[in-house]
Amino acid sequence: MNIKKLISLILIVSTLCVNAQKVDTVIVTNTYTSYYNYSLHEPLYVVYKLYKGGGDCSRKPFHFKTNGLRHSANPTDYRGSGFDEGHLADAKDFAFDCAKEEETFRFFNCVPQTPKLNRGIWKHFETVIRKESQSDSLLIVCGSIFGNKTMGPDIIAIPDWCWKLVISLTSKQVLNCFICPNDDSDSFEQLELVELKKKLGYTLIY
């Protein structure tokens, strides 16, 4: 690597570190709200409500899109990376409405997750939470904590951790709050909301 490329890479990594905690734009859809960071090319977190989630719509025709978002990740960033396009607002949660399910396939609603995480403990909790939604209206907040790892031609950020918070809209109580390492351990840690907020480094709005 020549000196110019090395300096450029150092500047990019430094920019990622500086801007990792900054919400640059808020994207409101009919399904969820995304709090997005341009430098990371990723959402910091998304927020949505769920009641009686699930349904029969097939996800097979759907593919992730940018919707013209500035500084968005692209399919080429994921191609050959070994990472999944990991939903934050889960597609299956909205399978009762095909238009809403399709709307979850946006790059401002996904982050790079290892297949072990995305198809393992993360999916397990999506199923558990969807079951909870059959008897209670839920507020779901989920996102990531980023370090310095990147991938793809757009140099998109790879989360070190992914987390999820579930609040009952009936009782206003926290039903679930956990964090998962974005690796192949397929593990998680339950924690108090105040502990999660300390780890994030950014303020949650929900």
DATA-V480370 format. One record per pair of residues at least 4 apart in sequence whose C-alpha atoms are under 8 Angstrom apart, sorted by the first residue. I is the first residue (numbers start at 1). J is the second residue. Records with the same first field share a line. If there is no record, write none. Layout:
I=J, J
This chain:
1=5, 6
2=6
3=7
4=8
5=9
6=10
7=11
8=12
9=13
10=14
11=15
12=16
13=17, 148
14=18
15=19, 39
16=20, 39, 40, 148, 157
17=147, 148
19=37, 39, 40
20=37, 39, 40, 146
21=44, 201, 202
22=37, 202
23=35, 36, 37, 44
24=35, 36, 37, 38
25=35, 36, 37
26=33, 34, 35, 36
27=33, 34, 35, 36
28=32, 33, 34
29=33, 103
30=100
31=48, 100, 103, 104
32=46, 47, 48, 49, 89
33=46, 47, 48
34=43, 44, 45, 46, 47, 108, 109
35=43, 44, 45, 46
36=41, 42, 43, 44, 45, 108
37=41, 42, 43, 44
38=42, 70, 71, 72
39=71
40=156, 157
41=71, 72, 73, 154, 155, 156, 157
42=72, 73, 107, 108, 110, 111, 156, 157
43=108, 109, 110, 111, 143
44=143, 144, 145
45=88, 141, 142, 143, 144
46=88, 89, 109, 141, 142, 143
47=89, 139, 140, 141, 142, 206
48=89, 139, 140, 141
49=137, 138, 139, 140
50=93, 130, 133, 137, 138, 139, 140
51=133, 134, 135, 136, 137, 138
52=130, 131, 133, 134, 135, 136, 137
53=92, 93, 94, 95, 96, 130, 131, 133, 134
54=92, 93, 94, 95, 96, 130
55=92, 93, 94, 95, 96, 97
56=95, 96
57=95, 96, 97, 98, 101
58=95, 98
59=91, 101, 102
62=102, 105
63=105
64=75, 105, 106, 107
65=74, 105, 106, 107
66=72, 73, 74, 106, 107, 108
67=106
72=107, 108
73=77, 107, 154, 156
74=78, 107, 154
75=79
76=152, 153
77=81, 151, 152, 153, 154, 155, 156
78=82, 83, 84, 85, 112, 151, 152
81=151, 152
82=114, 115
83=112, 113, 114, 115
84=112, 113, 114, 115, 118
85=110, 111, 112, 113
86=110, 111, 112, 113, 118
87=91, 104, 105, 109, 110, 111
88=109, 110, 111, 142, 143
89=93, 104, 109, 142
90=94, 104, 126
91=95, 101, 102, 104, 105
92=101
93=101, 130
94=98, 100, 101
95=100, 101
96=101
97=101
98=102
99=103
100=104
101=105
104=109
105=109, 110
106=110
107=111
111=158, 159
112=157, 158, 159
113=117, 118, 158, 159, 182, 183
114=118, 182, 183, 184
115=119, 120, 184
116=120, 121, 183, 184, 185, 186
117=121, 122, 123, 180, 182, 183, 184, 185, 186
118=122, 123
119=123, 124
120=124, 186
121=125, 186, 187, 188
122=126, 180
123=127
124=128
125=129
126=130
127=131
128=132
129=133, 166
130=134
131=135
132=136
133=137, 138
136=168, 169, 170
137=168, 169, 170
138=166, 167, 168, 169
139=166, 167, 168, 169
140=164, 165, 166, 167
141=164, 165, 166, 206
142=162, 163, 164, 165
143=162, 163, 164
144=159, 160, 161, 162, 163
145=159, 160, 161, 162, 199, 200
146=157, 158, 159, 160, 161
147=157, 158, 159, 160
148=157, 158
149=157, 158, 159, 160
150=155, 156, 157, 158
151=155, 156, 157, 158
152=156
159=182
160=181, 182, 183
161=179, 180, 181, 182
162=179, 180, 181, 182
163=177, 178, 179, 180
164=176, 177, 178, 179
165=174, 175, 176, 177, 178, 193
166=174, 175, 176, 177
167=172, 173, 174, 175, 176
168=172, 173, 174, 175
169=173
174=193
176=190
177=190, 191, 192, 193, 196
178=188, 189, 190, 191, 196
179=188, 189, 190, 191, 196
180=186, 187, 188, 189
181=185, 186, 187, 188
191=195, 196
192=196
193=197
194=198
195=199
196=200
197=201, 202, 203, 204
